[in-house]
């Protein structure tokens, strides 16, 4: 049982929770994942099963897509709906009753398309001096963070709605406006930071109210199953219909088809002679047999005209 499973992560589950559930369903401990999701977020979580756990470094994970609901009206301490509303000084500067038009937001979104800089949020798993930022944040500690460059490939409004929130007890809630955005971005993009920055650019506070990942690398929701569906799939003996092969998982890498002798040499870690001008020096390649089973992942050494196996799987 080796391959990739795409899980539609439910709300209020950590990525570790999903790993634990899959270990029970699949009856194996060899399960990992790529690209965590916050507990309140849902959507594509790429799970690695069996020998595929060793493939994480070679998966194409750059492009991500999300559907994110940005709530304009106030900021929160975490940048998302799980945090507390910030103090009065963080209230919108435009007046409680003023509506932000779709046209106005569209103009602002243009400033965020392309390569931008983001400051990692304190409530994130990023490590600074060996400590996760969210651990410091929970202690009330905020430290300086270096900005990072990320790329927003696509950013558009897909739905808008305005909701008037009535006051309850001492909690004065301003009118809020929810705008659902489709975001295509590079790995490492903080969507909650994007939501906050967009809100500030419009002159109002904003935070991330909902988040659903629709694509991670080459994998999308069309390939995903829920945990409950997976349980039924395994019970029906149909796991192979949903398990993505290791070869397909790294199909973005150029293939080299091996002979029987080359397969044996690869398993023994030997370099394989290959006369070709197709590959750049040190290019990563997938080494497969005639039936397209992934034998290994290797690197092409142009000067030596050979392939050095890096990760042998079969």
Secondary structure by P-SEA (a helix, b strand, c coil): cbbbbbbcccccccaaaaaaaaaaaacccccccccccccccccbbbbbccccccccccccccbbbbbbbbbccccccccccccccccccccccccccccccaaaaaaaaaaaccccccccccccccccccccaaaaaaacbbbbbbbbbbbbcbbbbcbbbbbbbbbcccccccbbbbbbbbbbbcccccaaaaaaaaaaaacbbbbbcbbbbcccccccccccccaaaaaaaaaacccccccccccccccccbbbbbcaaaaaaaaabbbbbbbccccccbbbbbbbcccccccbbbbbbccccbbbbccccc
